Amino acid sequence: MSNVFGATSTTDEVLQGVNLTGKRVLVTGVSAGLGVETARALAAHGAQVVGAARDLSKARSATEQVRAQAASGGSLDLVELDLASLDSVRRCADGLLAAGKSFDLIIANAGVMACPKSKTVDGFETQFGTNHLGHFVLVNRIASLLKAGSRLVNLSSAGHRYADVDLDDPNFEHTPYEEFVAYGRSKTANVLFAVEFDRRHKARGVRATAVHPGGIRTELSRHLTKEALDKLIAQINASQPKGAPAFTYKSIPQGAATSVWAACVADAEAVGAHYCEDCHVAEVVSTPGLLRGGVRAYALDPQHAQALWQKSEEMGERFN
């Protein structure tokens, strides 16, 4: 790669000169924010995008720009997917399998953040069930559609630093519920899932990675008050080295840039089983606090990833 990208790079800058004609991509969460921008950027470069969303009416309205900006050969089709219902996940997967069309990319973008304590249809804690288990079942069910040279990109977050996964109490049945701890567990799970999926599939030329998009104003933060957001930003700034610039939000095209970079531009060997941010592979960090930049070692631990996989199969569905 001759170009060097960073925190302020946009999707269009990252994909400049990239021709995705003939590539088929699944993007979850295309009813708002990063999902819509990711789909738009890919279709604008010729990709055939299958966008998954819980509310198809909302998604159709939100993705008008995707269809309008699609390049020759680019397209968008929508499928229904409620990640908080494994029945819905299986119906979506079964429909994709029945169509029999392979994918070059899966971008597991959809998610929820810091919501009040609640459960999915299947009785799982909402953030773990939606952000991790729903995608775990979906991706594994359609893994046979990923051909050699394809990639899985899981959207994680710097929020993974809030907490490691708790395999003994994933549903907070014995632990006091905290919104950001639950979010952190689910985002760590997103990284660990990519690590183990990569191990299981790299021999056949399929790689997986996880990405942090950065701090962006999207619907993801709808459960947070302004006061809660201000407090969070203050904590982030307090964790930075002396003299570091204050936290600033990314635009949505900047936030989606790392997703398309890891999916279409970065070297597969470089990003496989890693965590990426600001269009580069992140370094492992151990500094306490919500330091901007870096990934915790527990999120990349291979044995930990295998243990989460086993627990996820027990909770959701077993896969060979």
Disulfide bonds with the S-S distance in Angstrom:
none
